[in-house]
C-alpha cells in the first residue's frame, strides 16, 4: 500500500466519565459506568466487568435525564447522573406520596439517582424500568388552613389564589401577571382526583373540599379543579383546540434542542388537543406497558422551513398540557438534493431505539433511520466521479456521518496508484465521553472493507447468540491509530483501535488490516473467545508501544501493554506486554512479558505460561523460586496469612514432579514427591501426587498417571459450595484470586494436554 498525504490519526483518550451509560444485555458492553483511576497498575475475561455489579440501563438513565431536562428547564446535554443506588420502594409512589395521594402498598424495585448540571444536583426516584420517574423534593411549606373554624368560605383566600395562579402560570409558561381568575366556585369533589380521574386511574374515594375556577390570559380560557389549599390542581378543559402561543414557543424550543435544528427554522403547521395515556400515545418498548391515566395535551405537526428545494421534513410530536413532556411520534425523512443520505437526529434515533427489542432488531428497519447502505452507494459514486475528497469530507461532516477531518483519510490500500477513502463513521445517538459508536469503511470503486455488518448495528447479544466484545457495537467506531509495515513487504498495514469504558476500567480492542491476495483482511489470528472474534486483540487499560523487532526477524512487531482491571474485585494484578508477530500468514501471539513483581503467585502464573509455551528450563527455574524464595510477597489481605504461600508452593512442587515424569527422571520425580509428603503431608495435592506416582509405577503411562491425580482433585472441586472457605479447595485461594487473575482449580494442577503430548 503506497502511503499518500493523509492527516495523522490520534487516539481518543478517555479521561473522565459521568454515569450517562450505554451498555448492556448479554452483550459485553452494555455495560459500563464511570471511569475511576486504576489503583492497581497491573487478567480474566471481560465478562467479570458485567458480572460484578448491578447498574441502571442506558435507557433508564436517558429517561431520567430527559425528565429532569423538562422538570428543570435545563438542556439535556448539561445533565448527567452523578450517582445511583438500587432501591426497594414500599409503595407505588416510590416513597414520595403526598398527604392526600393514594399510593398502592407494594414492593417496587427501582433506583435512586442524583442528577447534576455541574452546579446543582437533584434526586430522582424511579421504578426498575423508568416507567415511573419522580423528583424528590422537600416537603412543601404547610398549606394555608381554612379561613375559619367551620371550613372554607365561599371566597378563595388570597394566599390560595396566589398559589393557584403561580402554578397555572408555571404549567402554561405564561407570566403570572398576564393571568386572572374569571370565575370560581367552591366545590366538594368526591375523590382524590378532583373528579378528573382517567378510566383506569386509581382515585381515593373521599370527600375533598376545593375549587373550580376559570382562568384567562385575555385570549384563551382554562378550567381548573383544585383542592382547598391550592396544592393539588388539575386542568379540566381548555376553550381552544389550538396550542396556545405561549406553549408553542416552549414546544419549538424543545424540538429545536432534540433535533439540533435552529428554532427559527421550525414552525408549527397544525395542532389539536388530545388526551393521552401514560405513554403519551406512543407505542412503548417491548415488555413495557402504559399506565392507564389521562394526560391532557396536544398533537403538533412541525415542519422545517429552511431546507433544500422540494425537501420539507415533517415531524409529529405528542406533548402534555404544559409542554414539559415533548415526545417524537413520527417523522417523514428528507431527501437531500445533493444526494447524500441523511441519518436521523440523535434524540429521534435514541427515542426510536428505546422502543425496540435490540436483541432481535430488524436491519431493514434500522436502514430507515440510519441509511448506511445508501451512503455506501453515494460514496462509491463520488469516488468513481472523481469528486474532491475535501468536499466529500465536508458533506459527510455536515450530515453528521463523521465527527472531524481525522475521520476521513486517504491511502492507496490496494497498490493501484489511486487513493482509497478510509472512514470512521459515527452514528451513535448517545455518544460517551470515551467516544462514539459506529463503523469503519474503506471505499474505492466499491466498498473494499467494512468492520461491522448492517445486522450488527445497535444489536445486543443473547445467551444463545453472544457477541464477542471486539464486535460489540457499543465500543467506539474503529479509528486508525497507526500505519506500520508488520509483514515486511514495504507496504503499511492499518492499526485500528476501539474501546469501551466501565465503572473502573477501559477496555481496548486492536485490529490490523492488510491488503493480501486481492482483498483487505485482518491479520490477527487467535482462538475466538468471549472477548474476541479471533481477529482482534482485546486488553483492559491497553496502549500500543513503539513498534520494534522483538522476534529478530527484521520486521517490527506489534507491542500492546496493559492487562489490568481497576476494580478492587479484580485482585492484585500484573501488567503485561503482548508481542504479536508476523509468521508468514498471520500475526500471532509470539510472547508475553510481565512487568517485575515480587508476589509469589504472580511468578507461579508466569511459570505455568512458560511451561505451556514449551520453555521448560525457564518454567522450572520459576517453580523453584516459588518454592524456595522466602523474600517473595504473600500478603494478600483477603486470605488467611500463609495460605497463598502454602498453596503456591504445593502447586509448584507438583508441577516439577510432572516435568520430571515427562523427562522420565524417576529419581527427581521421587524427590519432589517426598518433599510434598514431608512439608504438606495432609494436603490434597500431596495425596494427588501419591496417586500419580502409584499409577506411573503400575503401567508406566504418564497420561494415566496424570489422569489419576486430575480426577481425584477435580472430584474435590465438585464437592465445594459457592460459599465454601477457599482453604477447603485443593488449590486453596489460588482457585480465585480476583477476576483479573487466572483461576487455578484442582483440575488445573496436572496439565493433561501437555502430559498427553509428551506420552506420544
N, C-alpha and C positions, 0 to 999 in steps of 0.2 A: 504494500500500500504506500504510494508516494505521498509524502506529507506536504500539505499546502499551507497557505496562510490561514490560520484559524485563531480565534480568541483562546486564551488559556483558561481551562476549566478550573474552578475552585471547588473544594469540598465544602459542603454545607456543614457547619459546626454547630451543634446544638449546645446551648449553654444553660438555658433555664426553661422551665415548662410549668404552666399552671395546669389545673386539672381538666381543661377542656379536651376530652379524650376522643379517641376513635376506637377501638378495639374490639370485639372481640368475640363471639361464638366459639366454636371449636377451632376457628381459625386462630393461628398463633398470635395474631395480633390482637386482635381485638382487644388488645388488651392493655392498655397500659396507662400509667398515670404521670406523675411529675418527677422530673429529674432531681436526684439528690447527689451530693458529692460521693464519690466512691471511697468508703472508709477503709477499704481493704484491697489496695492495689495488688494485682494478682494477690470445675468447669462442668456440669451435667446439662442436659438438653434444656432449651428454652421453654420446654413445657412447664418447667418449675416456676417460671415467671408468673404464668397464669394460675397455677395451682395453689399458690401460697397466700393468696389474699382474695377478698371479695370487693368489687368496686361497682359503682353505678354505670349503666350503659351509656354509650355516647349519645344515643337518642334521648335518654332522660336528662343528661347534663344540658344538651342543647334546648330541650323543652323548658328547663328551669331558667336558662339564660334568656330565652325569648320571653318567658312570663315576666321575669324581672325587668327586662327592657321595656315591656308595656307598663308594668306597675310603676316603675321609677322614672319613665321617660328618659332613659339613658340608652345610647347606642348599643346594640347587641355586641359589636366588636370590642367595646370597652369593658364588658362584663366577663369575669372569669370565676370559676369555682375555686375558692381558696382552701376549703377543707370539706370533708364529708364524713359522716358516720352512718352505718346501717342502724336502723331503729325498729322497734316493735311498738306501734301505737296501740292504744287501748280503745279507740273509738274511730268512727268513720270521719270525724272532723280532724283527725291527726293531732289530737291534743290541743286544738286551737278553737274549740267551740265557744261561742258567746253565751251569755246567761240565758237567753231565750231560744237558743239554737238547738234543734233536735239532732242529736248525734247518735248514730247506730252504735251500740255497745258491741264491739267486735275487735278481734285481734287483727291488726293491719300491718303487714311487713312493709317497710319503706326506708326512707332516707332523710337525714337532716343535712342540708348543705349550706355552707356560708359563701355568699356571693359578694364579690367586691368589684369596684371600678377603679381601685388603686388608692382611693381617698377614704371611702366609707365602705362598710360591709353590712349585709342584711342576711337574715337567716330564713330559709325556706324549709317547710316540711312537705314531703311527697309520699305517695304510696309507692309500691315496688316498681310500677311501670311508668309513672309520671302522668297517669290519667288525672290524678288529683294533686294539685300543687297549691300550697297556701303560704302566704307570707306571715311569719311570726312577728307580731307587733306587741308593744307594751299595752297593757290593759288601759283602755281609754279612761279619761277623767270621768269621775262619777257623773252620770247624767243629771240634768236638772230634774228635780222632783215635780210632782203635780203642783198646780198653783194653789191648791187648798187642801184641807184635810179630807174633803169629800171626793177627791179625784180631779180629773181635768175639767177645766172650764170650757166654754164654747169658743174661747179666744186662744189662738196659738201664742204661747209665751214668747216674748222677744228672743230669748236665748235659743228656743227650739226653732223659731223661724229663721234665725241667722244660721243655725247649724244646717237646716234643710237647704237653704239657698247656697251655702258653701258647697255642700255635697252635690247638689244638682249642677252647679257651675263646674265642679270638677268632672262630673260624668260627661257633660256636654261640651266641655272645653270652651266655655263661654265666660267672660269676665263676670264676676258676681254682680257688679254694678249694673249690668245690662238685663238682669232678671228681676221679675216682680211677680208676686202672687196675685192672680186674677180673682180667685175664689177658693174657699176651703170649707170643709165641713168636718165636724168631729164624727168619728166612726168607731164601731166596735167590730173588729174583724174576728172571724170565727176560727182562725188557725194562725199558726206562726208564720205562714207565707203571705199573710196580709191579703188573703183572697186571690192570690195570683200564682198559686202553685201549678206546675205543669201536670200532665196526665199521670205520670209515674213519680212525681216529686213527693218526697216524704215530708209531710207537714204535721206538726204537732197540733192536735185538736184542742185548742184552748182559746179563751176569750182574750183578745189583745186590744186594749184601748189605743186609739190612734187617730189619724187624719187622712182625708182625701183632699188633695189640693191641685189646682190647675195653675201652671207656671208659664210665663211667656217671656220672650226676648223682644217682643214687638212685631215679629214676623212669623213666628211659629209658636204653637202651644203644646204643652205636655201635661199629662195627668199622672200624678204620683200617689202611691199609697205609702204611709209611714206609720211607725208606732208613735206613742205619745211623746217620747223623748227625742225623736228625730235621729236615733242611732241606727234604725233599720228603715230603709227606704227603697221602694221598688217602682220602676216605671210601669204604668198600666197601659198607656196609649199615647200616640202622637197624632196630631191632626194632619200630618203630611206624609205622603209616601215617598217623597224625595229626600235624599240625605241632606241634613242641614249644612249650610255653608261652613259653619264652624267645624263640623266633623269632617267635611270634605278636605279641609286643609290638613288636618291631622292624618287622615287616610292617605293623601298623596305624599305626605312627608314620610310615612312608614313604608309605603310602596316604593318610594324612591330609595330608601335605605335597603330594602330587601332585594330589589332588582339592580341596584347600583346604577341607576339612571337619574340624571338631574331632574329635580322636581318640576322645573319649568318646562320639561319635555313631556310631562304626563298630564292627562286630563280625564275626568270622569264623564263618560259618554251617556251613561244611564245608571239608575239605581232604583231599588224598590225595597220597602220594608219587609222584613221576614221574621219568623220565629224559628230559631234553630234548636236542634237537640244539643246534647253535651259535646258533640264533635263538630259543632258549627256546620252541620250539613255536609261534612266531608267524610268519605269512607276512611275508617280508622285502619291502622296497621293490622296484619294478621294476628289472630288470637287476642285482640283487644276489642272491648265493647264500648258503647257510648252510654253515658248517663242519660236517663230519660228525664231531662229537665227542659224547661222552656227558657230560651235565651233570646231576648228581643234584640233585633239587629237589622242589618242591611245586606243586600246583594248588590255589588257595584261592579260595573264594567269599565275597565281602564284601558286607554289606548296611549301609545306613544305618538306624539305629534311631530317630532323631529326625526325623520327616518329617510331612507333612500326612497326614490320614486317607486310607486306600486308596492311599497313594503309598509304595512300597518299592523304591527304586532298588537295583539289584544289579550288582556288578562281579565279573569273574573275572580273577584275577591269576596269572601264572606267576612263580615265584621260584626262585632257586638254593638250594643247600644251607644257606647261612648268611644268606639274605635280604639279601645286599648287592646283588643284581640283582633288582629288582621291576618287572615289565612288565605293563601292562594288556593283556588278551586280548580281552575283550568287555564290553559294558555294556548294560543294559536301562534306557532313559531313563525318567525320572519324568514324570507328568502332574500339573501343579500344580492344586490345587483352585480357585485364583483365576483359572485360565485363561491366565496369561501363559506363553508358551513359554519354555523354559529351554535355553540352549545348553550344550554340554559344557564341562567344566572345561578350563583351558588345557593342562595336561600331557596329558590324554587326547586333546585335539584335535591337539596337536603330534605325539604318537606316531602318530596315525592319518595325519596329513598326511605324515609321514616315510615312510610305506609306500605313498604314492600317486605316480602319474605326473602331476605338476602341469601338464604340457603338454596333457594330454587328460583333465582332471578332469571327472567326471560331476556336473553341477549338482544333479541329483536326489539323488545320494549326499551331496553337501555339505549339503543341506537336512536330512538325518537328524541331522547333527551341529550345524549352525547354522541353525535353522528360521526364517530371516528372513521368508519369505512367510507363515508362520503368525503371526509377530509383527506384520506389517502388518495382517492381519485383526483381530487383537486390538486394535491401536491405533485402527483405524477404528471398531471397536465402542465403545471407550471414548470417543472424540471424539463420536460420534453420541449416546451416552447422557448426555453432559454431565458425565463424571467429572472431578473436581477435578484440574487439571493437576499440582498439587503431589503428589497421591497417585500419579498415573501416573509422575511422575519418580522418586519413591521406589521404586516397584516395579521400574522399569527398572534403577535403580542396584543394587537388591538382587539382581536377576537377572543382573548383570554385562553389561548391554547398553550402559549409559553409565557414564562414569567419575566424573562430577561434575555438580552442578546446571547448570553452564555449558554442558553438552552438550544441554540441553533448554531451548529458548527459545520465546517466544510472539511472533507478529507477524501482523497481518492482511495476508496476502500478496496476496489477490485482491480486496480492497476491498469485501467483502460485509458488513463490520461484525463479523465473528467472527474471533477469533484462530486461526491455524493453528499447528501444533506443528512446530518446527524441531529435528531430532535429528541429532547427530553420534554415530553408533553405533560402538562398538569391539568387535570380536571377533577380535582378534589374539592367538593363543596365545603369542606370544613378543614382547611389547612392547619397543620400543627406547628408548634414552634420549631420543630426539627425538620420541617419541610412538607411538601405536598405530594400526595399520591398521584400516579399517572403511569405513563408508558414510555418506552424508548423505541424509536424507529430509525431505520436507515433507508433513505429514499434516493432512487436513481431513476432509470427508465421505468422501473417498477418498484414495489416495496421489496427491498432486499432482506430486511430483518425486522422483526418485532419481538420485544421481550415477552409481552403478555398477549394472549388471545382475547378476542372480544368477550367470550364467555367468562373470562377471569375478572372483568371489571366489576368492582363493588361486591363480589361474591364472598360469602362466608362458607367455610368448610363444615362438614358434618363428621360425626364419628365414623360413619360408613365411608365417607369420601373426604378425608382430611386434606388440607392444603399445606404443603411444606412452607416453612417460614420464608424461604427465599423467593417463593412465588406468590406470597400473600399480597393482595392489592394494598393493604393498609401501610406497607412500607413506602418510603418515598419513591418517586419516579427515578429510574436509573439515571445517574449522572456520570459523564465521562470525567474521570479524575486524573487520568494519565494516558499517554501514548508511549508504549515501550515495546521494543523488539525482544520478546521472550523466546522465540523459536529460532533465532539466528539466521533468518532469511533476509535481513536488512530491510524489512517492512514492519512498521509498528503495529502492534496489537492495541486494542482498546480495553482499558480497565474501567469497568463500571462499578459504581457503589450505590447501594440502597441502605436505608436504616429506619429503625423504629425505636422509640424510647418508652420506657415504663416508669414506674414509681421510683426505681433506684438504678436503672440500668438502661443504656442504649445498646442495641444490637445492630451490627453492620453485616451486610451481605455483599460479596465481591464476585464479579463475573469477568472473564477475559474473553473478548471476541476477536476472531481472526478470519481472514478470507482464506479458506482452504478448499481445494478440489472443487472450485467453481461455486462455492456457497459460503455464507458467513455463519460460523458456528461458535459455540462456547468451547474453550479448550480445557476447562476444569473437568476432571474425571475422578469421581469417588462414589462410594455406595450411597444410594438415597437414604434419607432419614427424615425424622420429624422436622429437622432444621433445613434440609436442603433437598432439592430435586436431583442432586448428584452433579450438577453443572455450575454450582456456585459454592463459595466458601463463606460460612456463617460463623461469626465470632462476636461475643459481647465486648464492649469497650475496645474495639479494634482500631488500629491505624496501620496504614501501609508505610513501611520503611523504604529508604532509598534502595533501588534495585542494585544488587551486587551479585557476582558469581560466587555462590556459596558451595556449589557442587563440583567446581573445577572443570566444567565442560565448555568454558569460554562463552557462555551465554548468561545474561543477567537472570536472576531468579526473582520470583515474587515472594516478598517477606511481609507477613502480617503478624503484628504483635498485639497482644491483649489477652482476652480469655477469662476475665473475672467479672462476677456479678457484684453489684453494690449493696445488695441486701445482706443483713446480718444472718439471715437464714441460709445463705449460700455457704457459710463456713469460712475457714481460713484457707485462702486460695493462693495460687502461684501464677504469676504472669508467664506466658509462653510466647515463643516466636515460631510460627509455622513457615516452613520453606517449601514452596511449590515450584517444581522444576519441570521443564520440557523433556519428555523421554522419547521423542521422535514421533509420537502420535497423539499425545495429550499432556496436560500439565497435571502431575500427580504430587501427593504429599511425600516429599523426599525425607524430611526430618522435622522433629520438634526439639527446640532448645528452650529450656526453662531458665528463668532468672534464678540467681542463687537463693537458697532457702536453708535454714537450719532446723526446719521441722522434720522430725523423723519420718512421719507418714508421707510427706512430700517425696522424700528420697525413695520410699517404698513404691510409690506410684511410678516414679521415673525408672526404677529397676524393672518393674513389670513391663513398661513400654519397651525398654531396651531388649528384654527377653523376647517379646513378641516380634521385634524387628530383626531378630537373629544376631544381635550383638551380645553374645553370651559372656564374653570377658568383662564388658562394662557392667552388665547386669549383675554378675557375681560380685564384682567389687562393691556395687551399691548395696546389695543384700548384706554383705559382710559389714559394711559401715552401719547399716540399720541395726545390726545385732551388737556390734562392738563399741560404737562411738557414744560414750556417755555424755558428751558435750552437746548432743543434739537436743532440740527443744521438744518436750512432750506436753507442754502446758496448754491444754485445750479446755477452757472453762466449763464447757457443757458436760464434761465427762469426769468420772472418778479419777483422782490422781493415780497415775501408774497404769491405767487401763490401756491408753494409747501406746505406751511404751511396751507393755507385755504383748498386746495383740500384734503390733508391728513386728516384733522380734520373732514371735511364733510363725507368722506368715512367711517372713524372710527365710527362716531356717527350713521350713517345709519346701519352699521353692528351691533352695540349694540342694535338698535331698533329690528333688525331681531332676535338677540339672545333672547331678552325679549319676542318677539312674539312666538318663538319656545318653550319658557318656560311657555307660557300662563300668563305672568306677565303684565297685561294690564296697571297697574299704571306706572311701569318703562318704558314701551313702549311709553306711552303718554309723560312722562318726556323728553325722548330723542327727540321725535317729536317736542315738544315745544322748546327744546334747539336749534334745527336746525332752526325753524322759527324765533327765537329771534336773533341768530347770523348771519344767512345767509338766510334772507327772500326771496331773489331773485334767489337763486341758483337752478339749475336744480335738484340736489339731494334732496333739500328740497321739491320741487314740487312732485318728485317721492315718498318721504316719505308720503306726504299728500294723494296721490293716493293709496298707500299701506294701509294706515290707513282707508280710506273710504271703500275699498273693504273688509278689515278684519271685519269692523263693519257690513257690509251688509250680508255676508254669512259665516263668521267665518272660512273661508278656508285659511290657511296660503299659500298654493300653489297658489291660485287665487290672493291673496294679493301681493305676491312676483312677480307674472307674470305681474300684472298691472304696478308695478314700472319698471320691466325689459323691457317691451315693450315700455314704454314711453322713457326711456333712450337710448335704442337701436335705436329707430327711430331718435333721435337727432344725434347719432353717424353716422347713414347712410346719414345724410344731409351734413356731413363735407366733404370738399375737401382735396386733398393731401397737399395743401399749406395753409390750414386753420391755424389760430392762435391757439396754444394749449389752450389758455384761453377759446376758444369757445367750447371745448369739455366738456361734462358733468363732466368728472373727471379731467379736466384741464391738467397740464403737466404729471399727472400720466399715461396718455394714452400712453406716450412713454418717458421713462427716459434713453434712450440708449439701444442698443440691448443686453447689458449684464444684463438687469433687466427685470422682468416680466411686460408686458404691462397690464394696468388696464383700460378697456373701460367702457362705460356705461352699457354694457351687463354683466359686472362682479360685479356690485355693489350689487345686490341681488343674493346670491348663490342659484340658483334654485334647484339644486340637493340636497343640504343639507336641505333646507326647505321642499322639497317634501318627503324626508325620514322621517322627523320629523312629517309630517302630516299623516303618515300611522298609 
